Amino acid sequence: MVRPSASLIFRTLYWIFPLLLVAFSLFTVVVPVARAFYRLNINYNEGWNAYNAEAAAHHVLLYGTKYGWTTVNYPLGSFYLIGFLSRFGGDPVRVGRLVSLVSLCVSCVLVAWIVRRLTGHWGSAVFAGAFCLALFGLIGSHYVGMNDPQMLAHPLFLAGLLLYLSGADSTGAIIAIVGLFVLGGNIKHILLPTPLAVFFDLCFVSRSKARRFLLFAATFLGVSIAMNMLVGGPYFISKLMTPRTFTLARVLHLAMLSRFSTLQIPVAIGVLWSIGQLRNAKFRVISLYFLVSLVLGLAFTSGAGVSVNAYFDIFLAMSIVMGLCVDSTWHTTTAFLTDASPWRLALPSLICLGLFFTFATAPIRVRSQLRQLPVEQRQFDVDVSFIASQPGPVLCESILACFYAGKPFVYDSFNAGCLMKFKKLDGREIVEEITERKFGAIQIESPLTDMYRDPEPGFDTDILDAIGRSYVIGSQAGSIIYIPRPDGAPANGQ
């Protein structure tokens, strides 16, 4: 009987890691993928995006006023795309969710492709792509299959990075790279890590090419701003610069809430590798991408309304770095790392341990979560039905409920709250409308008593007081829906 060689055993083990990670990553996204096909509210932004896509489909100006109770503070790219596709798919929410799922898959494939381009090895490429999907499934699951523009933008930035790594350095190639970045920026405008990494790397490679990069970027950016203003309205810049508050406490809060803080091992490996590769021309742009995304991601999380999506560039860059680290361990031979050295398995084991630790902090219970989805849909449908039955406009905290109820979009609580906080809008106007009971209903996610303890943006104490005085609970089968208080009835429905 011929025994397999030690090197054959370890080559087999090297493939087991990526394949096991593929299986694990697919497991992490089962629930969010299934959730995408249910009619329920995943996030505040879903209804906001649906109204904007519908407005774009009907050629309504998105940036027609400087300030208002509804605000579009994203570029128009995704709204016009989803609005166009909705002509064939019907529901812009369902279309947006499908686009988001496809975009996530494409992003993971591009991550793997970048690693394959840099290493020439499929094992480490598959490892990187699977690691990326697992990160989104474990930490960014709230955005998996959600109707939101950001996931659509990432493949364009990754495609630009891949093109840059292909070695094409002609003027035409730089134009194409900048074009992909600007196209992505017309979907989500603050995804800066990839363009900055490429620009910084060009400064090392060739100052002339870096200047061309800036020239083309400025030109394309100017054209983009002009097109957004021409098609979307004259107040594009004002809308994009809608103010919001920033607090350092939010960085730690979001890191703990999203479980990003459990990724200490991959983050530490990524930082050490990136610093060590800054002098390596082959990998420098990737190390810059990771370091810039880490700094900007943590900085952006200090902003009100920012969620785990601020970490998405970190996820993508970290996944590429993890693939490169694993590849260097698997395919570098030294006196210490011989072909059959068990130490070759140490680094991939450590990286996977970081993922499993994140999973252990809040394990995914697929069966129970899948059973809960129909229940949540029924509760949401009850809210939609009740809202649709109320006369006149309705003020919804869950904008998607108003969208499906066929109500006009009259109040964007988050952006309106920011504008009121910075004195760009007068909150007394909305308080007067509530006091005069001009809304057929007001839907909020929590009872008023809870909201007083932690008021949401756009629902400050004056607004909550007005709701308590002028409205009573009409339904609480799903969320809390207030209806105008009949004359003579006690406040707060008591």
N, C-alpha and C positions, 0 to 999 in steps of 0.2 A: 504494500500500500504506500502510495506516494503522498507525503504530507505537503500541504501548501506552504510555500515560503512565507517568511515573516512579512516581507515587503508586499506580497499579494494580500495577506490578511489586512494590513494597514491601508492598502489602496481601497479595499472593500469598505473598511470602516470610514474612510474619508468620504465615500459616497453616501454612507448611511446618515451622516450628519445633515447634509442638505435635504435628503429625501424625508427624514423625520421632521425636519423643520418645515418643509412644504406641507406635510400632513397637519402639523400643529398650527401653522398659520391659517390653513383653510378652516380648521376647527374654530379659530377665534372669530371668523367673520360670518359664521353660519347665521347667527341671530340678526346682525345688522343687514345682511343681504335679504333675509326673509322679510324683515321689517319694511324694507323699501317697497314692498308690494301690498302693504296694508294702508288703508286710509286713516292715518292718525298723524298727530303733530309731533315731529321729531325735535324740531328746534324753532325758535322764534323767527329765524331768517327764512324758513321755508315759505311761509305765506307772503312775506315781504318780497321775496324773489318771484313768486308766482304773480303777484299784482304787477310788478315791474315788467315781467316778461309779457304779460297780457297787454300792458300799456304800449310796449315796444311793438308788439304785433299789430296794434291799431294805430301806430304812428303818432302816439301821444308824446309830447315833449317831456323827457325825463328830468331836464334841468331848466324848466321854464320859469321858475321863481327862485329868488335868492334864499328865502327862508319860508318854511311852511310846516304844517303839522304832519306832513309826510315828506320824507327826504330820500333821495337816491344818491348815495355817496360812494358808489362804485362806477367804474367805466361801463359803457353800454354793451360791450362785446357779448357777454353771456346772455343778457336779456334779449338781444335781437336774435341770437342763435336759438335759444330755447323757445322764444316766441315763434320763430320760423318753423322749427321742428314740431311745435304744438299743432300746427295746421294739419299735420299728418298723424300725430300721436294723440291729439285731443287735449288731455290734461297736462298743463305745463309742469305740475308737480311730479307726476309720474315720469314725464320725459326728462326733467331735470335730475331725478334720482337715477334713471338709467344711464344718463350721460356721466353722472358722478361715479357710478360703479365701473363703467368702461374706462374712465379716466384713471381711476385707482389702479386697475389692472395694467393699463398702459404704463403708468408711472413705475410700477414694480418691474415690468419687463425692461424698461429703459434703464433702471438701476442695474439690473442683471447684465444688460447689454454693455453698459459703461465698464463694469468690472471685467467682462469678457474682453472688451476692447483693450483694457490696460494690462491684462494678465495672460490672455490667450487660453484660459482654462474654464471649462463649463461648470465644474464642481463648485468653485468659489463664486461663480456668477449666480448659480441657482441658490446658493446659500444666501447671497446678498438680497436677491429678489424675495425669497421666502422670509428673511428677517424683516424686510420692509413691510410686507403684508402683515406679519405678526405684530409689528409695532402699531400699525393702524388698527388692527383688530383688538389689541389689548388696551391701548391708550386713546386712540382716536376713533373708537368705534361709534361714538355719537355722530361723527361726520361721514361714516361709511354708508353709502347709499342715501345721503341726504341731499336735498335740492339746494345746492350752494355752489357759487361760481369757483371757489378756490381750487377744488380738486380738478376742474377742467383746465385751469391755468398751468398746473405743475408739469404736465407732459411737454408743453411748449418750451418751458425753461430747461427741462432735462434734455430735450432734443437739441437745443442750442448748445448745451454743455457737451453732449455727445459729438456734435459736429466740430466743436472746438478741439476735442480730444482726437479727432480723426487725423489731425496734423495739417489740414488744409489752412494755409495762412495767406492766401491771396486776398486782394481787395474784395473780390466777389464773395469769398467765404466769410469774411468779416461782415459784409452787408447781410448775408443770409443769417448769420448768428444773431446780429443785432435785430434783424427783422423778427426772428422767433421770440426773442426776449420782449420786444415791444408789443408783438401780438399777444403774448401772455399777459403783459402789463395792461392791455386793454380789456382784460377779463378781471384780473386782480392786481391792483396797482402797487401794492406794498411788498411784493415778493422780490426783494432786492438781493438776497445772498448770491444767487447764481450770476447775475450780471456783474456784481461787485467782485466776485472771485475771479471771473474771467478778465475783467479790467485790471485788477491787481497783478494777475499773472502776466498779462501782456506788458505791464510796466517792467517786469523782469526780463521778458523775452525781447521786446523791441519798443522803444519809446515812440517810434514812428507809427507802429501798428496800434499802440494804445491811443495815440492822438486820433487816428482814423476811427477807431472804435467810438471814441467820444463824439467825434464829428457826426458820424452816422446815427449814433444814439440821439444826439440833440436834434438832428434833422427829422428822424422818424418820430421822435417824441412831439416835436412841434406840429407835424402833420397830424398825429393822433389827436392832440388837443384840439386842433382846428376841426377835425372830422367829428369829434364828440360834441363840440359846440354847434357845428352846423346841423348835425342830425338830431342831437339830443336837447339843445337849448343853450342860451347864452350864459347860464350860471353854472356851467360844468365845474369850473375851478372852485367856486364858492361851495358847491355841494361836496366836492371831494375833500375839502378842508373843514368839513363840519367838526367843530371842536368836541373834545371829550376829556374827561379827567384822567390823570395818571397818578398812581400811588405805588410806592415800592412794596407795600404790604401785599399787593395783589400777586406779585411774582411768586412769593412763597406759598400763598393761599392756593393759587392755581396749580403749582407744582405738586402740592400735597393732594389736592382734590382730584387731579387727573392721573395721579400715580406716576407722573413723570419722575418724581423723586426716587422711585424704586430702580431706576436705570443707572445707578451709580457706576456699576461695573462697565457697561458698554460706553458710557460717557467718559469715564476715566481712560479707558483704552483709546477712545477716539481722540481725546485731547493729547495724550502722550504721543500717539502715532502721528497726529497732524503736526505737532510742534517738531517732531523729529524729521518730518518729510518736507519741511519748508525750503530746504536747500536742494531737494531732489526735483529736478525739472520735470520728470515724468509724472510725479504724483502731486506736485505743488498746488495745482489748481483745485484738486480734491481736498487737500488739507486746508486751503483757504476757504473753500466752500463750507466745510464743517465748522471752522472757527468763526467765520462771519455769521453763519446761520445760528450758531449757539449764542453769540453776543446779541444779535438782533432779535432772535426769538425770545430770549429772556427779557430784553428791553421792551418789546411790544406787549408782553403779558402784563405790564404795569398799567395798560390802558383799559378803561372801563369798556365793557362789552366784548373784550377779547377773550377767546376761549382756547381750547387745546389746539385749535388750528394754527396758533402762533408757533407751534412746535413742528409743523409739517416739514419745513425745509430741514430742520434738525434730523427728523426721521429719515428723510431721503439721503442726506449727506452721511449720516451715521451708518446707514445700511451699506452704502458704497465703501466706507472705511472698514466696516466689519468684514466685508467680502475681500478687500485687499489685505487686511491683517491675516485672515485665515489662509489666503493664498500664499502669503509669504511664509507661513508656518508649514504649510503642506508641501511646498515646492522648492524650498531653500535647503540645500544640503550643507551642513557644517560638521565639524568634529563632534559637536554636541547633538545636532539633529541629523542622525543617520537615517537611512531609508526606513528602518523599522523601529525608530525611536518612539516609545510611548509618549514622549513629551510633545510630539506633533499633535496629539489629541487634546493637550491641555488648554490651548487658547480657544478653539471652538467650543470646548466644554464650558469654559468660563463665560463665553459670550452667551451661550444658550442658557446658562444658569441665571444670567441677568434677566432674560425673558421669563423664565419659569418663576423667578422670584416675584416679578410683576404679576404674573398670573395667580400666584399663591395668595397675594394680598386681597384679591377679589375674584375667586374662581368663576368661570363661566358655566352657568347651569343651563345648558342648551334646551333641554326638554321643558323645564318649568318656564323659561323665558319665552319659548315658542308658544306654549299654552296661554301665556298672558297676552300675546299680541291680539287675538280676536276679542278679548275682553276690553282692551284699550280702544280698539276700533269701535266697538259698540258704544262705549262711553263717549267717544269723540263724535260719533254719529248722532247721539242724543243731543249733545251740545249744538251741533250744526242744525239739526231739525228745530230745536227750540229757538235759536237765533234767527233762523229763516222765517219763523212764524211771527216775529216781532215787527211792528211797523217802523218804517223810517230807518235812518242810519244807526249803526251799532258800533260801539267802541270795544275793540277786542284786544286783550293782552296777547292771546293766541291768534295772530293775524290769519293763520290758515283756516281757523273756524269761520271767520267772517268771509274769507274767500270762497269756501265751499258753500256757504249760506247765500252767496250771491249778493252780498252787501258791498257798498262802495268802500274804498280804502280811505278813511277819514282821519286816522290817528296812528302814527308810528311812535309808540310810547318811548322806545329807547332814544331815538334821535331827537324827538321832541323834548324829552327830558334833558338831554345834553344842551340843546339850544336854549331852553329855559334857564338852565343853571348858569349859562354864560350870557344871559340877558339878551339873547337874540330874538326870543319870542316872549310875549307877555303871558304868563300862566293864568292870569286872571280871566283871560278870554275863555279858556277851556273850562275853568271853574264855573263861570257864568252859564255856559251851555249845559253843564251838568246840573247846576242849580235850577235852571229853567226846564230841565227834563227834556232836552231836545233829542237825546239818544233813546231809541226804542229799547235798548238793553246795553248793559256794560258787563263784559265777560272778563273775569280775572282768574288766575290759577289758584289763589289762596284766599282764605277768609280775610276780611279787612283787619281783624285783630292781629293776624300774622304779618300782614304787610306793613302795619304801623311799626312793628319791631325791626323790620328790614325792608324799607320802602324800595320798590323797583324804580329805575329811571323812568320819569314820565308819570309816576304815581306818587307824588310827594304828599305830605300831610294835608295840604290845602285841598288837593284833589280827592284824597281819601275822605276828608271831612265832608266834602260836597256829596260824594257818593253815599255816605252814611246818612246825611240829612234828607236826600232827595230820592233815594232808591231803596228797594227792599229785595231780598233774595227771591228770585222767581224759580230758579232751578239749581240744584247742586248734585244732579245725577252723575255728572262728570266733573267739570270745573264749577266754579261759583259764577252764576249769572244773575245780575241784578236787573230789575225792571223798575220803571218809574213808580214811585210811591204814590198810591191813591191819596187824594186830599183827605185829611183827617186821620190817616193811618200813622202810627207811631214810627219814629225814625228807626232805622236798622231792622225793620221788620219785627220789632218787639212790642 
